[in-house]
Amino acid sequence: MKFPKDYPMNPPFVRVLRPRFQFLTGHVTIGGSICMQMLTRSGWSPSNDIESILAQVRAEIMSDSNARLDLSSSGDYSESEARQAFERMVHRYGWNKYYSFHGKLGWWLHLYS
């Protein structure tokens, strides 16, 4: 998770590092970003806290009975491919992104299981 400086007024950027998912499964974009409107300005609420964000992301990934891991690739998703995929997703669905990826970003929260 990457938090903008004005969090909680704007949502964090959430992405998967690994494992890779097959295309169009698990609410994970081809670049590793999470495909959820709540993570854009269009769907964000400042009342969302870190715990609720993670719970909702987990529920979305697990709710997709078609979520499949890409066993042909062992590499991590890169931050740049996740950002590019997020930009494409926001544009495709007409959602408002929360901040410019090319501007100053906030702080990271790395979570490992």
Contact map, one row per residue, 1 for C-alpha under 8 A:
11100000000111100000000000000000000000000000000000000000000000000000000000000000000000000000000000000000000111100
11110000000111000000000000000000000000000000000000000000000000000000000000000000000000000000000000000000111110000
11111010001110000000000000000000000000000000000000000000000000000000000000000000000000000000000000000000111110000
01111110011100000000000000000000000000000000000000000000000000000000000000000000000000000000000000100000111000000
00111110000000000000000000000000000000000000000000000000000000000000000000000000000000000000000000000000111000000
00011111110000000000000000000000000000000000000000000000000000000000000000000000000000000000000000000000000000000
00111111111100000000000000000000000000000000010000000000000000000000000000000000000000000000000000000000000000000
00000111111000000000000000000000000000000000011110000000000000000000000000000000000000000000000000000000000000000
00000111111000000000000000000000000000000000110000000000000000000000000000000000000000000000000000000000000000000
00010111111100000000000000000000000000011001110000000000000000000000000000000000000000000000000001100000000000000
00110011111110000000000000000000000001111001110000000000000000000000000000000000000000000000000001000000000000000
11110010011111000000000000000000000000100000000000000000000000000000000000000000000000000000000000000000000000000
11100000001111100000000000000000100000100000000000000000000000000000000000000000000000000000000000000000000000000
11000000000111110000000000000000110000100000000000000000000000000000000000000000000000000000000000000000000000000
10000000000011111000000000010001110000000000000000000000000000000000000000000000010000000000000000000000000000000
00000000000001111111000000010001110000000000000000000000000000000000000000001000000000000000000000000000000000000
00000000000000111111000000000001000000000000000000000000000000000000000000011100000000000000000000000000000000000
00000000000000011111000000000000000000000000000000000000000000000000000000111000000000000000000000000000000000000
00000000000000011111100000000000000000000000000000000000000000000000110001110000000000000000000000000000000000000
00000000000000011111110000000001000000000000000000000000000000000000111011111000000000000000000000000000000000000
00000000000000000011111011010101000000000000000000000000000000000011110000000000000000000000000000000000000000000
00000000000000000001111110000100000000000000000000000000000000000011110000000000000000000000000000000000000000000
00000000000000000000111110001100000000000000000000000000000000000000000000000000000000000000000000000000000000000
00000000000000000000011111111100000000000000000000000000000000000000000000000000000000000000000000000000000000000
00000000000000000000111111111000000000000000000000000000000000010111000000000000000000000000000000000000000000000
00000000000000000000100111110000000000000000000000000000000111111111000000000000000000000000000000000000000000000
00000000000000000000000111111000011100000000000000000000000110010010000000000000000000000000000000000000000000000
00000000000000110000100111111111111000000000000000000000000010000000000000000000000000000000000000000000000000000
00000000000000000000001110111111111000000000000000000000000000000000000000000000010011001000000000000000000000000
00000000000000000000111100011111100000000000000000000000000000000000000000000000010010000000000000000000000000000
00000000000000000000000000011111100000000000000000000000000000000000000000001100111111000000000000000000000000000
00000000000000111001100000011111110000000000000000000000000000000000000000001100110010000000000000000000000000000
00000000000011110000000000011111111000000000000000000000000000000000000000000000011011000000000000000000000000000
00000000000001110000000000111001111100000000000000000000100000000000000000000000000001000000000000000000000000000
00000000000000000000000000111000111110100000000000000000000000000000000000000000000001001000000000000000000000000
00000000000000000000000000100000011111110000000000000000100000000000000000000000000000000000000000000000000000000
00000000000000000000000000000000001111110111000000000000000000000000000000000000000000000000001000000000000000000
00000000001000000000000000000000000111111111100000000000000000000000000000000000000000000000000000000000000000000
00000000001111000000000000000000001111111011000000000000000000000000000000000000000000000000000000000000000000000
00000000011000000000000000000000000111111111000000000000000000000000000000000000000000000100001111000000000000000
00000000011000000000000000000000000001111111000000000000000000000000000000000000000000000000001111000000000000000
00000000000000000000000000000000000011011111000000000000000000000000000000000000000000000000001110000000000000000
00000000000000000000000000000000000011111111100000000000000000000000000000000000000000000000000000000000000000000
00000000011000000000000000000000000011111111110100000000000000000000000000000000000000000000000000000000000000000
00000000111000000000000000000000000001000011111100000000000000000000000000000000000000000000000000000000000000000
00000011111000000000000000000000000000000001111110000000000000000000000000000000000000000000000000000000000000000
00000001000000000000000000000000000000000000111110000000000000000000000000000000000000000000000000000000000000000
00000001000000000000000000000000000000000001111111011000000000000000000000000000000000000000000000000000000000000
00000001000000000000000000000000000000000000011111111000000000000000000000000000000000000000000000000000000000000
00000000000000000000000000000000000000000000000111111100000000000000000000000000000000000000000000000000000000000
00000000000000000000000000000000000000000000000011111110000000000000000000000000000000000000000000000000000000000
00000000000000000000000000000000000000000000000111111111000000000000000000000000000000000000000000000000000000000
00000000000000000000000000000000000000000000000111111111100000000000000000000000000000000000000000000000000000000
00000000000000000000000000000000000000000000000001111111110000000000000000000000000000000000000000000000000000000
00000000000000000000000000000000000000000000000000111111111000000000000000000000000000000000000000000000000000000
00000000000000000000000000000000000000000000000000011111111100000000000000000000000000000000000000000000000000000
00000000000000000000000000000000010100000000000000001111111110000000000000000000000000000000000000000000000000000
00000000000000000000000000000000000000000000000000000111111111000000000000000000000000000000000000000000000000000
00000000000000000000000000000000000000000000000000000011111111100000000000000000000000000000000000000000000000000
00000000000000000000000001100000000000000000000000000001111111110000000000000000000000000000000000000000000000000
00000000000000000000000001110000000000000000000000000000111111110010000000000000000000000000000000000000000000000
00000000000000000000000001000000000000000000000000000000011111111010000000000000000000000000000000000000000000000
00000000000000000000000001000000000000000000000000000000001111111000000000000000000000000000000000000000000000000
00000000000000000000000011100000000000000000000000000000000111111110000000000000000000000000000000000000000000000
00000000000000000000000001000000000000000000000000000000000001111110000000000000000000000000000000000000000000000
00000000000000000000000011000000000000000000000000000000000000011111000000000000000000000000000000000000000000000
00000000000000000000110011100000000000000000000000000000000011011111100000000000000000000000000000000000000000000
00000000000000000000110011000000000000000000000000000000000000000111110000000000000000000000000000000000000000000
00000000000000000011110000000000000000000000000000000000000000000011111000000000000000000000000000000000000000000
00000000000000000011110000000000000000000000000000000000000000000001111110000000000000000000000000000000000000000
00000000000000000001000000000000000000000000000000000000000000000000111111000000000000000000000000000000000000000
00000000000000000000000000000000000000000000000000000000000000000000011111000000000000000000000000000000000000000
00000000000000000001000000000000000000000000000000000000000000000000011111100000000000000000000000000000000000000
00000000000000000011000000000000000000000000000000000000000000000000001111110000000000000000000000000000000000000
00000000000000000111000000000000000000000000000000000000000000000000000011111000000000000000000000000000000000000
00000000000000001111000000000000000000000000000000000000000000000000000001111100000000000000000000000000000000000
00000000000000011101000000000011000000000000000000000000000000000000000000111110110000000000000000000000000000000
00000000000000001000000000000011000000000000000000000000000000000000000000011111110000000000000000000000000000000
00000000000000000000000000000000000000000000000000000000000000000000000000001111111000000000000000000000000000000
00000000000000000000000000000000000000000000000000000000000000000000000000000111111100000000000000000000000000000
00000000000000000000000000000011000000000000000000000000000000000000000000001111111110000000000000000000000000000
00000000000000100000000000001111100000000000000000000000000000000000000000001111111111000000000000000000000000000
00000000000000000000000000000010100000000000000000000000000000000000000000000011111111100000000000001000000000000
00000000000000000000000000000010000000000000000000000000000000000000000000000001111111110000000000000000000000000
00000000000000000000000000001111100000000000000000000000000000000000000000000000111111111000000000000000000000000
00000000000000000000000000001010111000000000000000000000000000000000000000000000011111111100000000000000000000000
00000000000000000000000000000000000000000000000000000000000000000000000000000000001111111110000010000000000000000
00000000000000000000000000000000000000000000000000000000000000000000000000000000000111111111000000000000000000000
00000000000000000000000000001000001000000000000000000000000000000000000000000000000011111111100000000000000000000
00000000000000000000000000000000000000010000000000000000000000000000000000000000000001111111111110000000000000000
00000000000000000000000000000000000000000000000000000000000000000000000000000000000000111111111000000000000000000
00000000000000000000000000000000000000000000000000000000000000000000000000000000000000011111111000000000000000000
00000000000000000000000000000000000000000000000000000000000000000000000000000000000000001111111000000000000000000
00000000000000000000000000000000000000000000000000000000000000000000000000000000000000000111111100000000000000000
00000000000000000000000000000000000010011100000000000000000000000000000000000000000000000111111110000000000000000
00000000000000000000000000000000000000011100000000000000000000000000000000000000000000000100011111000000000000000
00000000000000000000000000000000000000011100000000000000000000000000000000000000000000100100001111110000000000000
00000000011000000000000000000000000000011000000000000000000000000000000000000000000000000000000111110000000000000
00010000010000000000000000000000000000000000000000000000000000000000000000000000000000000000000011111010000000000
00000000000000000000000000000000000000000000000000000000000000000000000000000000000000000000000011111111000000000
00000000000000000000000000000000000000000000000000000000000000000000000000000000001000000000000000111111100000000
00000000000000000000000000000000000000000000000000000000000000000000000000000000000000000000000000011111000000000
00000000000000000000000000000000000000000000000000000000000000000000000000000000000000000000000000111111100000000
00000000000000000000000000000000000000000000000000000000000000000000000000000000000000000000000000011111110000000
01111000000000000000000000000000000000000000000000000000000000000000000000000000000000000000000000001011111000000
01111000000000000000000000000000000000000000000000000000000000000000000000000000000000000000000000000001111100000
01111000000000000000000000000000000000000000000000000000000000000000000000000000000000000000000000000000111110000
11100000000000000000000000000000000000000000000000000000000000000000000000000000000000000000000000000000011111000
11100000000000000000000000000000000000000000000000000000000000000000000000000000000000000000000000000000001111100
10000000000000000000000000000000000000000000000000000000000000000000000000000000000000000000000000000000000111110
10000000000000000000000000000000000000000000000000000000000000000000000000000000000000000000000000000000000011111
00000000000000000000000000000000000000000000000000000000000000000000000000000000000000000000000000000000000001111
00000000000000000000000000000000000000000000000000000000000000000000000000000000000000000000000000000000000000111
